């Protein structure tokens, strides 16, 4: 009989797989799928500051304060996610390696190429 692995949504995986306790950054930036009481307790207990988007109350509009807070969080997330999107689409980045060391090297090289391209873009803009 085959063993079936229990599937869980991403928010349930935040504590066990997505937060690296070795990371020196204290902020946790994520979408509404990651907001739960358990994740908020985990973040507070481990010294992380939560920047997780607030969910819209069921059947009601989102409050003005929550909408403003979510918009500010989205600005930061968008700046970071555009880098990853650029690497994945324009550079065809797809991690298909065996082992964490090789994956880190692949990502590191993609970051280096992205930074050189960005530097070239900024230098061309400065000349105009």
Backbone as XML, in Angstrom:
<?xml version="1.0"?>
<chain id="A" units="angstrom">
  <residue number="1" name="UNK">
    <atom name="N" x="0.840" y="-1.183" z="0.000"/>
    <atom name="CA" x="0.000" y="0.000" z="0.000"/>
    <atom name="C" x="0.886" y="1.248" z="0.000"/>
  </residue>
  <residue number="2" name="UNK">
    <atom name="N" x="0.602" y="2.150" z="-0.891"/>
    <atom name="CA" x="1.399" y="3.368" z="-1.007"/>
    <atom name="C" x="1.083" y="4.326" z="0.133"/>
  </residue>
  <residue number="3" name="UNK">
    <atom name="N" x="2.109" y="4.950" z="0.640"/>
    <atom name="CA" x="1.904" y="5.957" z="1.685"/>
    <atom name="C" x="1.595" y="7.279" z="1.008"/>
  </residue>
  <residue number="4" name="UNK">
    <atom name="N" x="0.555" y="7.924" z="1.458"/>
    <atom name="CA" x="0.181" y="9.221" z="0.901"/>
    <atom name="C" x="0.696" y="10.312" z="1.811"/>
  </residue>
  <residue number="5" name="UNK">
    <atom name="N" x="1.358" y="11.241" z="1.211"/>
    <atom name="CA" x="1.881" y="12.367" z="1.956"/>
    <atom name="C" x="0.781" y="13.390" z="2.148"/>
  </residue>
  <residue number="6" name="UNK">
    <atom name="N" x="0.630" y="13.846" z="3.346"/>
    <atom name="CA" x="-0.412" y="14.820" z="3.651"/>
    <atom name="C" x="-0.025" y="16.174" z="3.073"/>
  </residue>
  <residue number="7" name="UNK">
    <atom name="N" x="-0.895" y="16.713" z="2.258"/>
    <atom name="CA" x="-0.648" y="18.016" z="1.658"/>
    <atom name="C" x="-1.135" y="19.111" z="2.587"/>
  </residue>
  <residue number="8" name="UNK">
    <atom name="N" x="-0.414" y="20.203" z="2.604"/>
    <atom name="CA" x="-0.809" y="21.343" z="3.423"/>
    <atom name="C" x="-0.635" y="22.601" z="2.592"/>
  </residue>
  <residue number="9" name="UNK">
    <atom name="N" x="-1.432" y="23.589" z="2.877"/>
    <atom name="CA" x="-1.309" y="24.853" z="2.164"/>
    <atom name="C" x="-0.023" y="25.558" z="2.602"/>
  </residue>
  <residue number="10" name="UNK">
    <atom name="N" x="0.403" y="26.521" z="1.803"/>
    <atom name="CA" x="1.678" y="27.197" z="2.046"/>
    <atom name="C" x="1.771" y="27.824" z="3.429"/>
  </residue>
  <residue number="11" name="UNK">
    <atom name="N" x="0.669" y="28.390" z="3.902"/>
    <atom name="CA" x="0.689" y="29.049" z="5.199"/>
    <atom name="C" x="1.086" y="28.112" z="6.323"/>
  </residue>
  <residue number="12" name="UNK">
    <atom name="N" x="0.729" y="26.839" z="6.188"/>
    <atom name="CA" x="1.086" y="25.859" z="7.212"/>
    <atom name="C" x="2.564" y="25.497" z="7.150"/>
  </residue>
  <residue number="13" name="UNK">
    <atom name="N" x="3.208" y="25.773" z="6.049"/>
    <atom name="CA" x="4.623" y="25.443" z="5.870"/>
    <atom name="C" x="5.551" y="26.591" z="6.260"/>
  </residue>
  <residue number="14" name="UNK">
    <atom name="N" x="5.004" y="27.736" z="6.606"/>
    <atom name="CA" x="5.826" y="28.909" z="6.920"/>
    <atom name="C" x="6.824" y="28.611" z="8.027"/>
  </residue>
  <residue number="15" name="UNK">
    <atom name="N" x="6.362" y="28.040" z="9.111"/>
    <atom name="CA" x="7.212" y="27.822" z="10.279"/>
    <atom name="C" x="8.267" y="26.746" z="10.041"/>
  </residue>
  <residue number="16" name="UNK">
    <atom name="N" x="7.928" y="25.716" z="9.304"/>
    <atom name="CA" x="8.851" y="24.588" z="9.189"/>
    <atom name="C" x="9.818" y="24.679" z="8.013"/>
  </residue>
  <residue number="17" name="UNK">
    <atom name="N" x="9.419" y="25.355" z="6.926"/>
    <atom name="CA" x="10.256" y="25.328" z="5.731"/>
    <atom name="C" x="10.637" y="26.685" z="5.167"/>
  </residue>
  <residue number="18" name="UNK">
    <atom name="N" x="9.844" y="27.695" z="5.399"/>
    <atom name="CA" x="10.054" y="28.936" z="4.678"/>
    <atom name="C" x="10.836" y="29.991" z="5.444"/>
  </residue>
  <residue number="19" name="UNK">
    <atom name="N" x="10.884" y="29.897" z="6.752"/>
    <atom name="CA" x="11.643" y="30.873" z="7.534"/>
    <atom name="C" x="12.949" y="30.240" z="7.971"/>
  </residue>
  <residue number="20" name="UNK">
    <atom name="N" x="14.036" y="30.892" z="7.617"/>
    <atom name="CA" x="15.362" y="30.427" z="7.978"/>
    <atom name="C" x="15.780" y="31.146" z="9.256"/>
  </residue>
  <residue number="21" name="UNK">
    <atom name="N" x="15.935" y="30.407" z="10.324"/>
    <atom name="CA" x="16.285" y="31.025" z="11.608"/>
    <atom name="C" x="17.709" y="31.572" z="11.620"/>
  </residue>
  <residue number="22" name="UNK">
    <atom name="N" x="18.528" y="31.192" z="10.630"/>
    <atom name="CA" x="19.893" y="31.711" z="10.507"/>
    <atom name="C" x="19.903" y="33.094" z="9.858"/>
  </residue>
  <residue number="23" name="UNK">
    <atom name="N" x="18.786" y="33.483" z="9.237"/>
    <atom name="CA" x="18.685" y="34.761" z="8.538"/>
    <atom name="C" x="18.739" y="35.896" z="9.557"/>
  </residue>
  <residue number="24" name="UNK">
    <atom name="N" x="19.522" y="36.897" z="9.264"/>
    <atom name="CA" x="19.668" y="38.006" z="10.207"/>
    <atom name="C" x="18.579" y="39.065" z="10.052"/>
  </residue>
  <residue number="25" name="UNK">
    <atom name="N" x="17.804" y="38.999" z="8.956"/>
    <atom name="CA" x="16.713" y="39.953" z="8.774"/>
    <atom name="C" x="15.584" y="39.594" z="9.733"/>
  </residue>
  <residue number="26" name="UNK">
    <atom name="N" x="14.900" y="40.599" z="10.252"/>
    <atom name="CA" x="13.865" y="40.329" z="11.247"/>
    <atom name="C" x="12.453" y="40.394" z="10.678"/>
  </residue>
  <residue number="27" name="UNK">
    <atom name="N" x="12.305" y="40.785" z="9.410"/>
    <atom name="CA" x="10.974" y="40.930" z="8.841"/>
    <atom name="C" x="10.520" y="39.697" z="8.075"/>
  </residue>
  <residue number="28" name="UNK">
    <atom name="N" x="9.238" y="39.389" z="8.200"/>
    <atom name="CA" x="8.617" y="38.313" z="7.429"/>
    <atom name="C" x="7.596" y="38.974" z="6.516"/>
  </residue>
  <residue number="29" name="UNK">
    <atom name="N" x="7.859" y="38.958" z="5.198"/>
    <atom name="CA" x="7.001" y="39.589" z="4.205"/>
    <atom name="C" x="6.259" y="38.490" z="3.465"/>
  </residue>
  <residue number="30" name="UNK">
    <atom name="N" x="4.931" y="38.546" z="3.466"/>
    <atom name="CA" x="4.165" y="37.499" z="2.790"/>
    <atom name="C" x="2.757" y="37.974" z="2.490"/>
  </residue>
  <residue number="31" name="UNK">
    <atom name="N" x="2.073" y="37.199" z="1.675"/>
    <atom name="CA" x="0.691" y="37.491" z="1.317"/>
    <atom name="C" x="-0.278" y="36.968" z="2.362"/>
  </residue>
  <residue number="32" name="UNK">
    <atom name="N" x="-1.544" y="37.172" z="2.111"/>
    <atom name="CA" x="-2.584" y="36.824" z="3.086"/>
    <atom name="C" x="-2.648" y="35.336" z="3.393"/>
  </residue>
  <residue number="33" name="UNK">
    <atom name="N" x="-2.193" y="34.488" z="2.480"/>
    <atom name="CA" x="-2.248" y="33.043" z="2.716"/>
    <atom name="C" x="-1.411" y="32.632" z="3.923"/>
  </residue>
  <residue number="34" name="UNK">
    <atom name="N" x="-0.452" y="33.451" z="4.305"/>
    <atom name="CA" x="0.445" y="33.111" z="5.401"/>
    <atom name="C" x="0.010" y="33.696" z="6.744"/>
  </residue>
  <residue number="35" name="UNK">
    <atom name="N" x="-1.061" y="34.491" z="6.764"/>
    <atom name="CA" x="-1.503" y="35.083" z="8.026"/>
    <atom name="C" x="-2.377" y="34.089" z="8.777"/>
  </residue>
  <residue number="36" name="UNK">
    <atom name="N" x="-1.917" y="33.722" z="9.940"/>
    <atom name="CA" x="-2.696" y="32.898" z="10.854"/>
    <atom name="C" x="-2.222" y="33.220" z="12.263"/>
  </residue>
  <residue number="37" name="UNK">
    <atom name="N" x="-3.033" y="32.878" z="13.234"/>
    <atom name="CA" x="-2.647" y="33.136" z="14.623"/>
    <atom name="C" x="-1.377" y="32.369" z="14.972"/>
  </residue>
  <residue number="38" name="UNK">
    <atom name="N" x="-1.261" y="31.140" z="14.479"/>
    <atom name="CA" x="-0.076" y="30.324" z="14.774"/>
    <atom name="C" x="1.182" y="30.948" z="14.164"/>
  </residue>
  <residue number="39" name="UNK">
    <atom name="N" x="1.088" y="31.434" z="12.934"/>
    <atom name="CA" x="2.252" y="32.060" z="12.298"/>
    <atom name="C" x="2.628" y="33.372" z="12.982"/>
  </residue>
  <residue number="40" name="UNK">
    <atom name="N" x="1.626" y="34.126" z="13.405"/>
    <atom name="CA" x="1.910" y="35.378" z="14.114"/>
    <atom name="C" x="2.592" y="35.096" z="15.451"/>
  </residue>
  <residue number="41" name="UNK">
    <atom name="N" x="2.129" y="34.070" z="16.182"/>
    <atom name="CA" x="2.769" y="33.691" z="17.452"/>
    <atom name="C" x="4.207" y="33.229" z="17.216"/>
  </residue>
  <residue number="42" name="UNK">
    <atom name="N" x="4.400" y="32.415" z="16.171"/>
    <atom name="CA" x="5.739" y="31.930" z="15.838"/>
    <atom name="C" x="6.680" y="33.096" z="15.541"/>
  </residue>
  <residue number="43" name="UNK">
    <atom name="N" x="6.214" y="34.046" z="14.738"/>
    <atom name="CA" x="7.044" y="35.201" z="14.381"/>
    <atom name="C" x="7.441" y="35.991" z="15.619"/>
  </residue>
  <residue number="44" name="UNK">
    <atom name="N" x="6.472" y="36.252" z="16.466"/>
    <atom name="CA" x="6.738" y="37.042" z="17.681"/>
    <atom name="C" x="7.690" y="36.298" z="18.619"/>
  </residue>
  <residue number="45" name="UNK">
    <atom name="N" x="7.454" y="35.020" z="18.807"/>
    <atom name="CA" x="8.269" y="34.209" z="19.714"/>
    <atom name="C" x="9.724" y="34.126" z="19.256"/>
  </residue>
  <residue number="46" name="UNK">
    <atom name="N" x="9.940" y="34.108" z="17.945"/>
    <atom name="CA" x="11.291" y="33.944" z="17.404"/>
    <atom name="C" x="11.946" y="35.258" z="16.988"/>
  </residue>
  <residue number="47" name="UNK">
    <atom name="N" x="11.356" y="36.388" z="17.372"/>
    <atom name="CA" x="11.968" y="37.679" z="17.127"/>
    <atom name="C" x="11.807" y="38.226" z="15.729"/>
  </residue>
  <residue number="48" name="UNK">
    <atom name="N" x="10.840" y="37.689" z="14.980"/>
    <atom name="CA" x="10.568" y="38.197" z="13.639"/>
    <atom name="C" x="9.449" y="39.230" z="13.702"/>
  </residue>
  <residue number="49" name="UNK">
    <atom name="N" x="9.532" y="40.215" z="12.838"/>
    <atom name="CA" x="8.473" y="41.216" z="12.738"/>
    <atom name="C" x="7.596" y="40.855" z="11.543"/>
  </residue>
  <residue number="50" name="UNK">
    <atom name="N" x="6.306" y="40.769" z="11.773"/>
    <atom name="CA" x="5.387" y="40.337" z="10.733"/>
    <atom name="C" x="4.984" y="41.497" z="9.822"/>
  </residue>
  <residue number="51" name="UNK">
    <atom name="N" x="5.229" y="41.313" z="8.532"/>
    <atom name="CA" x="4.757" y="42.225" z="7.498"/>
    <atom name="C" x="3.827" y="41.452" z="6.559"/>
  </residue>
  <residue number="52" name="UNK">
    <atom name="N" x="3.037" y="40.571" z="7.141"/>
    <atom name="CA" x="2.127" y="39.730" z="6.363"/>
    <atom name="C" x="0.843" y="40.510" z="6.115"/>
  </residue>
  <residue number="53" name="UNK">
    <atom name="N" x="0.376" y="40.476" z="4.872"/>
    <atom name="CA" x="-0.841" y="41.204" z="4.498"/>
    <atom name="C" x="-2.035" y="40.764" z="5.353"/>
  </residue>
  <residue number="54" name="UNK">
    <atom name="N" x="-2.922" y="41.707" z="5.593"/>
    <atom name="CA" x="-4.151" y="41.412" z="6.344"/>
    <atom name="C" x="-5.231" y="40.931" z="5.388"/>
  </residue>
  <residue number="55" name="UNK">
    <atom name="N" x="-5.992" y="39.960" z="5.856"/>
    <atom name="CA" x="-7.083" y="39.414" z="5.047"/>
    <atom name="C" x="-8.297" y="40.327" z="5.103"/>
  </residue>
  <residue number="56" name="UNK">
    <atom name="N" x="-9.086" y="40.266" z="4.039"/>
    <atom name="CA" x="-10.351" y="41.005" z="3.989"/>
    <atom name="C" x="-11.372" y="40.222" z="4.807"/>
  </residue>
  <residue number="57" name="UNK">
    <atom name="N" x="-12.104" y="40.888" z="5.697"/>
    <atom name="CA" x="-13.136" y="40.173" z="6.456"/>
    <atom name="C" x="-14.204" y="39.619" z="5.513"/>
  </residue>
  <residue number="58" name="UNK">
    <atom name="N" x="-14.653" y="38.420" z="5.796"/>
    <atom name="CA" x="-15.647" y="37.772" z="4.944"/>
    <atom name="C" x="-16.954" y="38.573" z="4.934"/>
  </residue>
  <residue number="59" name="UNK">
    <atom name="N" x="-17.406" y="38.905" z="3.737"/>
    <atom name="CA" x="-18.675" y="39.611" z="3.582"/>
    <atom name="C" x="-18.627" y="41.102" z="3.858"/>
  </residue>
  <residue number="60" name="UNK">
    <atom name="N" x="-17.447" y="41.628" z="4.127"/>
    <atom name="CA" x="-17.312" y="43.063" z="4.400"/>
    <atom name="C" x="-16.118" y="43.607" z="3.626"/>
  </residue>
  <residue number="61" name="UNK">
    <atom name="N" x="-16.108" y="44.919" z="3.389"/>
    <atom name="CA" x="-14.939" y="45.498" z="2.714"/>
    <atom name="C" x="-13.765" y="45.594" z="3.686"/>
  </residue>
  <residue number="62" name="UNK">
    <atom name="N" x="-12.581" y="45.643" z="3.128"/>
    <atom name="CA" x="-11.389" y="45.794" z="3.953"/>
    <atom name="C" x="-11.384" y="47.208" z="4.550"/>
  </residue>
  <residue number="63" name="UNK">
    <atom name="N" x="-10.918" y="47.332" z="5.775"/>
    <atom name="CA" x="-10.893" y="48.641" z="6.424"/>
    <atom name="C" x="-9.873" y="49.542" z="5.743"/>
  </residue>
  <residue number="64" name="UNK">
    <atom name="N" x="-10.038" y="50.833" z="5.889"/>
    <atom name="CA" x="-9.124" y="51.799" z="5.272"/>
    <atom name="C" x="-7.703" y="51.630" z="5.820"/>
  </residue>
  <residue number="65" name="UNK">
    <atom name="N" x="-7.581" y="51.390" z="7.121"/>
    <atom name="CA" x="-6.263" y="51.218" z="7.736"/>
    <atom name="C" x="-5.573" y="49.966" z="7.209"/>
  </residue>
  <residue number="66" name="UNK">
    <atom name="N" x="-6.321" y="48.876" z="7.096"/>
    <atom name="CA" x="-5.742" y="47.631" z="6.580"/>
    <atom name="C" x="-5.364" y="47.780" z="5.108"/>
  </residue>
  <residue number="67" name="UNK">
    <atom name="N" x="-6.184" y="48.477" z="4.335"/>
    <atom name="CA" x="-5.887" y="48.693" z="2.914"/>
    <atom name="C" x="-4.611" y="49.513" z="2.752"/>
  </residue>
  <residue number="68" name="UNK">
    <atom name="N" x="-4.447" y="50.536" z="3.587"/>
    <atom name="CA" x="-3.253" y="51.378" z="3.519"/>
    <atom name="C" x="-2.009" y="50.577" z="3.926"/>
  </residue>
  <residue number="69" name="UNK">
    <atom name="N" x="-2.131" y="49.781" z="4.983"/>
    <atom name="CA" x="-1.010" y="48.957" z="5.439"/>
    <atom name="C" x="-0.628" y="47.927" z="4.383"/>
  </residue>
  <residue number="70" name="UNK">
    <atom name="N" x="-1.623" y="47.301" z="3.767"/>
    <atom name="CA" x="-1.354" y="46.311" z="2.723"/>
    <atom name="C" x="-0.682" y="46.961" z="1.515"/>
  </residue>
  <residue number="71" name="UNK">
    <atom name="N" x="-1.093" y="48.173" z="1.176"/>
    <atom name="CA" x="-0.500" y="48.875" z="0.031"/>
    <atom name="C" x="0.984" y="49.160" z="0.276"/>
  </residue>
  <residue number="72" name="UNK">
    <atom name="N" x="1.323" y="49.568" z="1.495"/>
    <atom name="CA" x="2.726" y="49.832" z="1.824"/>
    <atom name="C" x="3.555" y="48.548" z="1.759"/>
  </residue>
  <residue number="73" name="UNK">
    <atom name="N" x="2.987" y="47.458" z="2.261"/>
    <atom name="CA" x="3.681" y="46.170" z="2.207"/>
    <atom name="C" x="3.846" y="45.712" z="0.767"/>
  </residue>
  <residue number="74" name="UNK">
    <atom name="N" x="2.850" y="45.963" z="-0.058"/>
    <atom name="CA" x="2.911" y="45.553" z="-1.460"/>
    <atom name="C" x="3.998" y="46.298" z="-2.220"/>
  </residue>
  <residue number="75" name="UNK">
    <atom name="N" x="4.232" y="47.545" z="-1.879"/>
    <atom name="CA" x="5.291" y="48.318" z="-2.545"/>
    <atom name="C" x="6.648" y="47.649" z="-2.356"/>
  </residue>
  <residue number="76" name="UNK">
    <atom name="N" x="6.922" y="47.241" z="-1.136"/>
    <atom name="CA" x="8.202" y="46.597" z="-0.840"/>
    <atom name="C" x="8.280" y="45.237" z="-1.520"/>
  </residue>
  <residue number="77" name="UNK">
    <atom name="N" x="7.225" y="44.443" z="-1.392"/>
    <atom name="CA" x="7.214" y="43.110" z="-2.002"/>
    <atom name="C" x="7.336" y="43.191" z="-3.518"/>
  </residue>
  <residue number="78" name="UNK">
    <atom name="N" x="6.697" y="44.166" z="-4.142"/>
    <atom name="CA" x="6.743" y="44.280" z="-5.601"/>
    <atom name="C" x="8.156" y="44.558" z="-6.080"/>
  </residue>
  <residue number="79" name="UNK">
    <atom name="N" x="8.885" y="45.396" z="-5.359"/>
    <atom name="CA" x="10.261" y="45.717" z="-5.754"/>
    <atom name="C" x="11.140" y="44.471" z="-5.723"/>
  </residue>
  <residue number="80" name="UNK">
    <atom name="N" x="10.921" y="43.628" z="-4.759"/>
    <atom name="CA" x="11.714" y="42.407" z="-4.621"/>
    <atom name="C" x="11.256" y="41.356" z="-5.622"/>
  </residue>
  <residue number="81" name="UNK">
    <atom name="N" x="9.958" y="41.184" z="-5.762"/>
    <atom name="CA" x="9.437" y="40.143" z="-6.641"/>
    <atom name="C" x="9.706" y="40.431" z="-8.113"/>
  </residue>
  <residue number="82" name="UNK">
    <atom name="N" x="9.864" y="41.692" z="-8.488"/>
    <atom name="CA" x="10.198" y="42.011" z="-9.873"/>
    <atom name="C" x="11.588" y="41.481" z="-10.244"/>
  </residue>
  <residue number="83" name="UNK">
    <atom name="N" x="12.504" y="41.477" z="-9.284"/>
    <atom name="CA" x="13.833" y="40.923" z="-9.532"/>
    <atom name="C" x="13.719" y="39.436" z="-9.835"/>
  </residue>
  <residue number="84" name="UNK">
    <atom name="N" x="12.975" y="38.707" z="-9.014"/>
    <atom name="CA" x="12.816" y="37.275" z="-9.232"/>
    <atom name="C" x="12.091" y="36.989" z="-10.545"/>
  </residue>
  <residue number="85" name="UNK">
    <atom name="N" x="11.079" y="37.778" z="-10.846"/>
    <atom name="CA" x="10.346" y="37.590" z="-12.102"/>
    <atom name="C" x="11.274" y="37.833" z="-13.290"/>
  </residue>
  <residue number="86" name="UNK">
    <atom name="N" x="12.104" y="38.862" z="-13.197"/>
    <atom name="CA" x="13.059" y="39.145" z="-14.264"/>
    <atom name="C" x="14.050" y="38.010" z="-14.461"/>
  </residue>
  <residue number="87" name="UNK">
    <atom name="N" x="14.498" y="37.437" z="-13.363"/>
    <atom name="CA" x="15.432" y="36.324" z="-13.462"/>
    <atom name="C" x="14.759" y="35.093" z="-14.057"/>
  </residue>
  <residue number="88" name="UNK">
    <atom name="N" x="13.554" y="34.836" z="-13.647"/>
    <atom name="CA" x="12.877" y="33.629" z="-14.121"/>
    <atom name="C" x="12.456" y="33.737" z="-15.577"/>
  </residue>
  <residue number="89" name="UNK">
    <atom name="N" x="11.987" y="34.898" z="-16.000"/>
    <atom name="CA" x="11.447" y="35.014" z="-17.353"/>
    <atom name="C" x="12.490" y="35.466" z="-18.368"/>
  </residue>
  <residue number="90" name="UNK">
    <atom name="N" x="13.161" y="36.563" z="-18.105"/>
    <atom name="CA" x="14.128" y="37.074" z="-19.090"/>
    <atom name="C" x="15.411" y="36.251" z="-19.120"/>
  </residue>
  <residue number="91" name="UNK">
    <atom name="N" x="15.769" y="35.645" z="-17.997"/>
    <atom name="CA" x="17.007" y="34.873" z="-17.943"/>
    <atom name="C" x="16.737" y="33.370" z="-17.960"/>
  </residue>
  <residue number="92" name="UNK">
    <atom name="N" x="15.489" y="32.974" z="-18.076"/>
    <atom name="CA" x="15.096" y="31.555" z="-18.099"/>
    <atom name="C" x="15.655" y="30.783" z="-16.905"/>
  </residue>
  <residue number="93" name="UNK">
    <atom name="N" x="15.603" y="31.402" z="-15.731"/>
    <atom name="CA" x="16.118" y="30.745" z="-14.534"/>
    <atom name="C" x="15.139" y="29.666" z="-14.087"/>
  </residue>
  <residue number="94" name="UNK">
    <atom name="N" x="15.649" y="28.471" z="-14.008"/>
    <atom name="CA" x="14.868" y="27.346" z="-13.501"/>
    <atom name="C" x="15.847" y="26.471" z="-12.737"/>
  </residue>
  <residue number="95" name="UNK">
    <atom name="N" x="15.616" y="26.279" z="-11.469"/>
    <atom name="CA" x="16.558" y="25.534" z="-10.640"/>
    <atom name="C" x="16.270" y="24.047" z="-10.801"/>
  </residue>
  <residue number="96" name="UNK">
    <atom name="N" x="17.171" y="23.385" z="-11.492"/>
    <atom name="CA" x="17.045" y="21.939" z="-11.685"/>
    <atom name="C" x="18.411" y="21.329" z="-11.397"/>
  </residue>
  <residue number="97" name="UNK">
    <atom name="N" x="18.766" y="21.356" z="-10.134"/>
    <atom name="CA" x="20.058" y="20.829" z="-9.731"/>
    <atom name="C" x="19.855" y="19.825" z="-8.614"/>
  </residue>
  <residue number="98" name="UNK">
    <atom name="N" x="20.886" y="19.041" z="-8.376"/>
    <atom name="CA" x="20.871" y="18.108" z="-7.261"/>
    <atom name="C" x="21.715" y="18.720" z="-6.154"/>
  </residue>
  <residue number="99" name="UNK">
    <atom name="N" x="21.101" y="18.951" z="-5.029"/>
    <atom name="CA" x="21.839" y="19.469" z="-3.890"/>
    <atom name="C" x="21.679" y="20.963" z="-3.697"/>
  </residue>
  <residue number="100" name="UNK">
    <atom name="N" x="21.733" y="21.350" z="-2.443"/>
    <atom name="CA" x="21.560" y="22.753" z="-2.071"/>
    <atom name="C" x="22.736" y="23.611" z="-2.526"/>
  </residue>
  <residue number="101" name="UNK">
    <atom name="N" x="23.951" y="23.083" z="-2.478"/>
    <atom name="CA" x="25.131" y="23.862" z="-2.871"/>
    <atom name="C" x="25.048" y="24.256" z="-4.343"/>
  </residue>
  <residue number="102" name="UNK">
    <atom name="N" x="24.625" y="23.340" z="-5.200"/>
    <atom name="CA" x="24.508" y="23.657" z="-6.627"/>
    <atom name="C" x="23.374" y="24.644" z="-6.878"/>
  </residue>
  <residue number="103" name="UNK">
    <atom name="N" x="22.275" y="24.493" z="-6.155"/>
    <atom name="CA" x="21.161" y="25.432" z="-6.308"/>
    <atom name="C" x="21.592" y="26.829" z="-5.887"/>
  </residue>
  <residue number="104" name="UNK">
    <atom name="N" x="22.329" y="26.926" z="-4.782"/>
    <atom name="CA" x="22.826" y="28.229" z="-4.324"/>
    <atom name="C" x="23.764" y="28.855" z="-5.355"/>
  </residue>
  <residue number="105" name="UNK">
    <atom name="N" x="24.600" y="28.036" z="-5.961"/>
    <atom name="CA" x="25.519" y="28.545" z="-6.982"/>
    <atom name="C" x="24.729" y="29.056" z="-8.191"/>
  </residue>
  <residue number="106" name="UNK">
    <atom name="N" x="23.733" y="28.320" z="-8.615"/>
    <atom name="CA" x="22.912" y="28.733" z="-9.756"/>
    <atom name="C" x="22.211" y="30.051" z="-9.466"/>
  </residue>
  <residue number="107" name="UNK">
    <atom name="N" x="21.634" y="30.163" z="-8.288"/>
    <atom name="CA" x="20.944" y="31.399" z="-7.904"/>
    <atom name="C" x="21.946" y="32.545" z="-7.767"/>
  </residue>
  <residue number="108" name="UNK">
    <atom name="N" x="23.109" y="32.261" z="-7.199"/>
    <atom name="CA" x="24.142" y="33.286" z="-7.057"/>
    <atom name="C" x="24.609" y="33.813" z="-8.405"/>
  </residue>
  <residue number="109" name="UNK">
    <atom name="N" x="24.784" y="32.927" z="-9.371"/>
    <atom name="CA" x="25.194" y="33.355" z="-10.710"/>
    <atom name="C" x="24.088" y="34.180" z="-11.369"/>
  </residue>
  <residue number="110" name="UNK">
    <atom name="N" x="22.839" y="33.771" z="-11.185"/>
    <atom name="CA" x="21.716" y="34.538" z="-11.743"/>
    <atom name="C" x="21.671" y="35.929" z="-11.118"/>
  </residue>
  <residue number="111" name="UNK">
    <atom name="N" x="21.927" y="36.020" z="-9.811"/>
    <atom name="CA" x="21.962" y="37.326" z="-9.139"/>
    <atom name="C" x="23.087" y="38.192" z="-9.691"/>
  </residue>
  <residue number="112" name="UNK">
    <atom name="N" x="24.238" y="37.585" z="-9.929"/>
    <atom name="CA" x="25.376" y="38.324" z="-10.473"/>
    <atom name="C" x="25.057" y="38.875" z="-11.866"/>
  </residue>
  <residue number="113" name="UNK">
    <atom name="N" x="24.494" y="38.042" z="-12.722"/>
    <atom name="CA" x="24.125" y="38.477" z="-14.072"/>
    <atom name="C" x="23.079" y="39.585" z="-14.001"/>
  </residue>
  <residue number="114" name="UNK">
    <atom name="N" x="22.077" y="39.413" z="-13.132"/>
    <atom name="CA" x="21.038" y="40.429" z="-12.984"/>
    <atom name="C" x="21.661" y="41.763" z="-12.561"/>
  </residue>
  <residue number="115" name="UNK">
    <atom name="N" x="22.577" y="41.713" z="-11.589"/>
    <atom name="CA" x="23.193" y="42.943" z="-11.087"/>
    <atom name="C" x="24.046" y="43.631" z="-12.157"/>
  </residue>
  <residue number="116" name="UNK">
    <atom name="N" x="24.764" y="42.843" z="-12.956"/>
    <atom name="CA" x="25.544" y="43.448" z="-14.051"/>
    <atom name="C" x="24.623" y="44.094" z="-15.080"/>
  </residue>
  <residue number="117" name="UNK">
    <atom name="N" x="23.532" y="43.415" z="-15.411"/>
    <atom name="CA" x="22.579" y="43.994" z="-16.366"/>
    <atom name="C" x="21.970" y="45.270" z="-15.795"/>
  </residue>
  <residue number="118" name="UNK">
    <atom name="N" x="21.634" y="45.249" z="-14.538"/>
    <atom name="CA" x="21.038" y="46.422" z="-13.885"/>
    <atom name="C" x="22.044" y="47.581" z="-13.865"/>
  </residue>
  <residue number="119" name="UNK">
    <atom name="N" x="23.305" y="47.279" z="-13.559"/>
    <atom name="CA" x="24.342" y="48.305" z="-13.563"/>
    <atom name="C" x="24.478" y="48.931" z="-14.951"/>
  </residue>
  <residue number="120" name="UNK">
    <atom name="N" x="24.499" y="48.091" z="-15.982"/>
    <atom name="CA" x="24.585" y="48.604" z="-17.349"/>
    <atom name="C" x="23.406" y="49.498" z="-17.690"/>
  </residue>
  <residue number="121" name="UNK">
    <atom name="N" x="22.206" y="49.084" z="-17.276"/>
    <atom name="CA" x="21.001" y="49.889" z="-17.513"/>
    <atom name="C" x="21.107" y="51.246" z="-16.817"/>
  </residue>
  <residue number="122" name="UNK">
    <atom name="N" x="21.544" y="51.251" z="-15.571"/>
    <atom name="CA" x="21.657" y="52.505" z="-14.823"/>
    <atom name="C" x="22.731" y="53.419" z="-15.402"/>
  </residue>
  <residue number="123" name="UNK">
    <atom name="N" x="23.825" y="52.829" z="-15.866"/>
    <atom name="CA" x="24.882" y="53.649" z="-16.481"/>
    <atom name="C" x="24.407" y="54.252" z="-17.797"/>
  </residue>
  <residue number="124" name="UNK">
    <atom name="N" x="23.677" y="53.495" z="-18.596"/>
    <atom name="CA" x="23.132" y="54.053" z="-19.848"/>
    <atom name="C" x="22.153" y="55.169" z="-19.575"/>
  </residue>
  <residue number="125" name="UNK">
    <atom name="N" x="21.340" y="54.996" z="-18.538"/>
    <atom name="CA" x="20.372" y="56.043" z="-18.167"/>
    <atom name="C" x="21.057" y="57.319" z="-17.711"/>
  </residue>
  <residue number="126" name="UNK">
    <atom name="N" x="22.185" y="57.167" z="-17.005"/>
    <atom name="CA" x="22.926" y="58.338" z="-16.518"/>
    <atom name="C" x="23.541" y="59.128" z="-17.661"/>
  </residue>
  <residue number="127" name="UNK">
    <atom name="N" x="23.844" y="58.462" z="-18.770"/>
    <atom name="CA" x="24.437" y="59.150" z="-19.926"/>
    <atom name="C" x="23.419" y="59.964" z="-20.710"/>
  </residue>
  <residue number="128" name="UNK">
    <atom name="N" x="22.167" y="59.626" z="-20.592"/>
    <atom name="CA" x="21.113" y="60.312" z="-21.385"/>
    <atom name="C" x="20.771" y="61.646" z="-20.779"/>
  </residue>
</chain>
